[in-house]
């Protein structure tokens, strides 16, 4: 049983070492500079951005369900006060 575990760990370590060596020795292609041709047409700065939309701030609407719940809570508190 211990031999199987030892062999499994050896296999895992070999795979890890092989992957790390491949990454270390692989040559990555050079990143091309942008634009590829000097003097190529480029859009004006900011031309790609959409027009800014105005920000409208509105007051949150009071919800009728919350008003009813607040009134019922107040009524319950009053009833509890009367019973005491």
Secondary structure, DSSP 4 states (H G I P E B T S, - for coil): -HHHHHHHHHHHHHHHHHHHHHHHHPPPPPPPPSSSSTT---PPTTTTSPPPPPP---PPPPPHHHHHHHHHHHHHHHHHHHH-
